[in-house]
Amino acid sequence: MDAHVTAQASRIASVNPYTGERVREFPALSAEDVERAMDAAHRSFPDWRARSTADRGALVQRAGRLMRERKEELAHLLTLEVGKLIDSSRAEVDLASDILIYYGEHGPALLEERPLPVPEGMAVLVNEPLGVLLGVMPWNFPLYQVVRFAGPNLVLGNTILLKHASSCPQSALALEQLFADAGVPTGVYTNLFVRGRDVGRIIDDSRVQGASLTGSERAGVSLGEIAGRNVKKSVLELGGSDPFIVLDDHNLERTVYAAFLARMGNTGQCCVAAKRFIALADVYDAFVTGLRDRMSEVRPGDPADPATTLGPLSSEGAAELLMEQVRDAVEKGATVVLGGGRPDLPGAFVEPTLLTDVTPDMRAYREELFGPVATVYRVADEDEAVALANTSPYGLGGAVFAADPERARRVADRLEAGMVWINHPTASRPELPFGGIKRSGYGRELGDVGIVEFANRKLVRYVDADAPIQEVLG
């Protein structure tokens, strides 16, 4: 269907968050369509698995190179559908293509069988694919989130059913076309236009062997429950409320700039963004002033304009939810250092907002703030910083800034998080494992561990045909 669809609609639609325009709409798949997609993925698995890892890796590499060739087209699509600043969209295309190329190049070596030390004979650990996997992906990084799941699993030999967020259907179709154009066979990577309520039925199906979700805690709990009931492997990357700990004033300008990037990247709509800034008392005032000044420099506008430095949130609903959290904090005594409202502009904008004096009775203290809102806390020492950081129910990432590397490492080792970066905002690279603990989920993506999350790590033990038989235990 073309722009300005007026017929009764599905919720699977591109809506420009800058203008509010409903750009394009798609019908959800029927039960029969989903059945055909699952059957095609299941039937394509034996042939896909039979190919060498080098062959599968070459196709994934080709997809990464095609993504680079289509960079401008894809970047503008991301900006249209989710309101991402155009330069951020280009950066996402770069990272997504890097992931595909990384796994295409290094995946075969990462999947090689590993010998195990045994007293006699031989034993090896073999990585084999499981079969059909379901990926449930969010809107905030429409390319990156998908390829960090799909890229390694395609090289491993699994086949993919991909349910993308309903708000970025054109990005979903562009990815499916990209893999097809790279030579990935029909049925190996399939986009599914289904609603959230259809996910359980797909996981219940015996042809599906596992599921991965990046998204909200609520969605993750639901998927994990269904997968567990079916005794199927799942990986969850959920929300985060990452601490950013400032231990001293060494090169404070750099630290403040890092904090600004850590909070304002993707308009603050990032699971692993720093959301709670924790500064020791002797650096607190200078840090708050510096961060306030940095955040006050951004200017809202059309995200497709390279001069714009603050884009809209993904939707009007997302903007209003964030404002509810801010209003709750202010009503209960938080100090508004900067912002606190919405600019007088069309679109789903929220002012860059800096809050202090946030207390445990406020939603901003315990909930994830998914937008350009930062909270800063004053602490007396390292122990108080660690205790405050670990009060969160989340445990995705964290950052520690200090001149003394031993001191920074000491604090990093005490943080309850899946990832901690020192003297740099938490980030993502193809070769580095990504994932969290506690309410932020379980399992890892990327790196050498991400490629085997959905592998059958099969033991093969060789014993000499004339060796004595031992009693079988276990």
N, C-alpha and C positions, 0 to 999 in steps of 0.2 A: 504493500500500500504506500501511497505517496504522502507528502507532508500534509499537515492539517487534517488528519483523519477525523471524521466526525461520527463514523459508525460506532455501534457499541463495541467497546474495546476490551482487549486483554490488558493486563498490567505490564506486558512485555513491550516496552516502548522507550525510544530515545526522547527525552525531554531536556531541552537546553536549560541548565540551571541559571544561566545568565539572563535569558530572555523569558523563560517560562514556556517557550513554544514547544508543543508536541510535534517533533520533527518526523518521526516514523514509528510505525506500530506493527507488531507481529502477532499472529495468533499462536496460542499455546498448542503443543502437539496433542493429538488425540491419544487415547490409550493404545489404539492399534499402531499408531506411528511410533510410540515409545517401544512397544513390543518388537517392531521390525528393527529398530535401532539396536536394541539389546541383542537380538538374534544375529544381526550383522557383525557386531563387535565380537560376539562369542565365536561365530564361524570364521572370522578373519584371524583369530588368535593363533591357531596351529601353524599357519603359513608364516605369520609375522614372527612367531617364536623361532621357527626353523631357520630364519635368516641369521647370518652372523652378526655379532655386535658391531663389527666394523661396517657392515652394510647398513644396519639401522642407524648407526652413528653418522654415516655419510648423509643420509636423508635429513636427519635433525640438523646437521651443520648447514645443509642447503637451505633449510627453513630459516636459520639464523641469518644467512647472507641475504635471502629474499627480504627479510624484515628490514635489514639495513637499506636495501634498495627502495623500499616503500616507506621510508622513515617519515617523510612529510605527510603523506596521505594518512598514515596511521596516527601520527601526532595530532593532526587536526581533528581526526575522528575522536580521539580521547578528550580533547578540549571541548568539542561539541557535546559529548554525552555526559561528562562528569565535571566540567568546569575547570579542569586542570590548566594552570598557566602553560602557555605554548612551549616555553623552554623546558618546563618540567615534563611535559608530554614527550618532547624529543629525548630528554634524559632517560625516561622510562623505556622508550624504544631501544635506546642504546644498551641499557642494562638487560632487557629481555633478550635481545639478540646475542649479547655476550654469554648469557646462560645457555642458550641453545648451542652456540658454537663451542663453548667449554665442554658440555657433555658430549657433543658430537665428537670432539677431539679426544677427550680424556676418559669418557665413559667406558669404552672397551677395556682399558687397563684397570679401571676401578672395579670392574666386574670379573676380573680374572680369578680363577679358583685359587684358594690359599691353602698351602700345605700346613698341616698341624703336627706338632711334635708328638710322636708315639714311641713306645719302647721297642716295637718291632712292626714290620710291615709298613703300611702307609695309610695316611688319612688326609682327606682334603675337604675343604668347605667350598661348596659350589653355589653360585648365585643364579637362581632360576626365576623366571617371571611367574606370577600367580595367575594371571588371566585378565578378565575385564575389570577395570577400576572406574569408579565414579568420582569425579572432581566437582566440588561445589565451591564456587569462587565469588569474591566480592567485587564491588564496583570501584573501589578507590585506586586500584592499580590494575586496570583491565587486561594488560598484557603480561606484566611481570608476575602477578600472582598465578596466572595460568601456566606460564612456561616453566616456573620453578617446580611445579608438579608434573606437568606433561613431558617436558624435555627429558629428564632422567628416566622416567618410566617408559617412554617410547624406546630409548636406547636399551633398557633392560629387556624389553620384549612384551610388556603389557599392552593391552589395547585400552583406549580411553573413551569414556562417555563424559562430556563436559556440560554441566549445568552452570551457566554464568548468571551473574546478577541480572535481574529483569530490567535494570535501567541502562544497561550498555549492550543491547542486542547487536548493534552494527559492529562493535568491536569483536563480539563473539563470532559473528559470521566472517569477519576479515581474518581472524585467526584460523578458522576452519579452512578457508580458501587458501591461506598461506601454506598450511601443511599439505593440502591436496596438490598445490602447484609445485611443492618441493618433491613430490613423488610418493608421499605416504599413501598407501593403498586405501581404497574405500573400506570403511568399517573399522579402521585402526584408530582414527581420531574423529569423533562425531560430536557436533554441537547439538544440545538438546534444549529446545525452547519449552521448558516445563516450569511449573510453579513449585514453590517450596513444599507444598503439601504432597507433591508427587514423589519426592525424594525417598520417603520411606518405602514405597512400593518397589522402587528400583533396587534399593539395598536388600530388600527381602528376597529378591529374585535369586535363584540358585546359580544363575550364570554370572552374577557379579561377585567378585572375590574380595573387594575392599573398597574403602571410600576415604577421601581426604576433603576436609573443609577448612577454608579460611573465612572467618566471619565473626559474627556476634557470639557471645557466650551462650545465649539462649539457643541459637541454631546449633552450636557445637554440642551442647548437652543432648539435644534431640537426636542428632546424627549418631553420637557416640552410644546412646542408649539402644538405638535400632541396630547398629553394627554389633554391639555386644550381645544382644539377644540372638543374633544370627551367627555368633562366633566368627566374626569377620574382622580383619585388621582395619584399623582406622588411624588417621593422623589428624590432629586438630591444632590449628593456629588461630587463637581467639584474640580477645582484647588485651590491652596492656595499659598500665599507668606507670610508665618507666621513670625511675628516679635519675636525676642528673645532679651529682654531688660535687660541690666546689669546696676543696679543702684549703686553698690558699689563694693569694692574689697574684701569683706568678703569671706574667703575660696575660693580665686580666682582660685586655681588649680582645685577645684571641679567644679566651674562654667565653666571653659574652657573645662574640660572633658565632661560636659553635652552638651556644644555647639558643640563639635566635634561629639558626638553621634547623636545629633539632626540634624546635617547637613549631615553626612556621612552614616547614617543608610540606608540600601538597596541601596548603592551607590548614595545616594541623590535622589532616585526616589520614593518619598513619598509625597503625597498631603499635609500631615500635618507636614512635616519636617520644621524645622526652616530654613529660607532662607535669612532673613534680620536681621543682628545682629546690635543692637543699644546700644551703650555704652556711659555713661556719660564721660565727658572730662577727669576727674581725673583718670579714670580707662581704658580709651580707648587704650593707647599705650601698656600697659601691657597685655590687653586682646588680641589685635591683635598679639602681639608677641607669646603669649601662644597658640593661635589657629593656627597660622602658624606652630609652632613647632609640634603640634599634627598632623596636616594634612600632614606634610612632612614625617611622619613616616610610612604612609601606603605604601604597595607594591602591584603592580598589578600582576595578574597571573591567573592561572586556578582556577575558582571559586569552583571547586570540591575539591581542595587541601585545607585542613584546615589551612595551613600556609599562604595562600593568604589573604590579608586584603583589596584589592580593586578589585572588579569584573568589568566586562564590563557593559556598558549600554545595554539596552534591544535590541538595533538594531543599525546598522550603521547610519540610518536616524536620530535616536534620538541623537547620538553622534555629527553628523554634525550640527543639529539644535542648540545644546548647544554651539558649537564652534562659530556659527554665532553670537549668543548673546554675547559671550565673546569678539569676534573681534570687534563688534560694540562698546562695552564699551571702549575698549582699544583705538580704533581709535578716540574716542571722549574725551579722556583724563583721563580715569580711571587708577589707579595705580595697577599694578600686583605685589602683595606681594609674591605670590607663584603660580607656575604652569603657566597656560595660554595656554597650547598646548595639544598635544596628544603624549603619549609615543610611542616609536618605537617598537610596538608589533602588532601582528595580533589581530583582534577582535575589538569590539566597545568601546575602552577605551578612557577616557578623564582624563587628569591629575587633581589631586586635586588642585583647584584654589581658591585663595583668592584675592578679589578685594576691593580696597578702592577708595575714591574720586568719587563715582558713583553719577551722577547727573540726574535730571528728563528727560533730552533729550536722555538718553540711554535706550535701550530695557531692560537692566538688572535692571533698576529702577522700571519698571512697569509690566514686564512680569514674569511669573513663570519660575524659573531656575530648570529644572528637571534633576539633576545630581550633581556631586561633586563640585559645585561652590558656594562659599559663598561671600556675600557682607557685609562690616562692615561700619557703619555710626557713626560719632562723634556728640553728642548733648550736649547742655549746662545744661539742667535740665529736670525734669520730664515732664513738659508741652511740651517741644520740642520733647521728646521721644514719647509721646502719639500722638502728631500731626503727626510726621513722620510715626509712625506705622499705623495710620488710613488713610494715603493718598492712601493706596493700594485699588484697586477695589475689592480685595478678603477679606474674613473675616472668614476663617476656624478656625485656632487656634492661640495661642500665648503663650509665656512664659515670666515670670518676675522673676528676681533673685535679692534678697536683704536680708540682715540680719534682718531688721525690718519688721515683718509680716504685721503690719498696713500700712506701706508705700507701700509694695508690693501689698496689697489688694486694696489700693487706686488707684494705677496705673492699676491694673487688671480690676477694675470696669469701667474704662474709655476706655478700648480697645474695638473696634468694631469687635467682634469675637464670634463664637459659643462656643469656649472652651478656657479657659486660665488656665495654670498650673503655680504654684508658686514654685520656687526652684527645678524644675524638667522639663525635656523636655516634650513637649506634647506627650502623649502616648494614648494607647487604652486598655481598660479592659472591660470584658463582662458586668459588672454592671454599667458602666458609659456611659451616652448618648454621641453620636458622631455625629457631623454635624456642618454646618456653616451658614453664612448669606452673604448678598451682592452677588457678582459674584461667591461665593463658593457654592451656592445652597441653598436648604431649606429642612426642615424635619430633623428627627433624626433617627439614628440607635443605637442599643444596649441599655442597661439599661431598666428601667421600661417604658420609653416613646417609645423606638424603637419597642417594641412588639405590640403596638396599632396604629402605623402609618397607617397600612392597615386593621384596624378593623372598622366595623360599630359600633360606640359607641351609641348603641340604648338606648333611654330612655323608660322605662316601668313605668307607673304611675298608682297606684292602688287608686281608690276612692270608698268609701262605696256605695253600691247599693242604699241606701236610702238617701244619701246626696243630698242637693240641687244642681241643675245644674247652673253653672255660665256662664255668657256671654263669648263666645269664641272670643278671640282677638289674633292677630298675624299672 
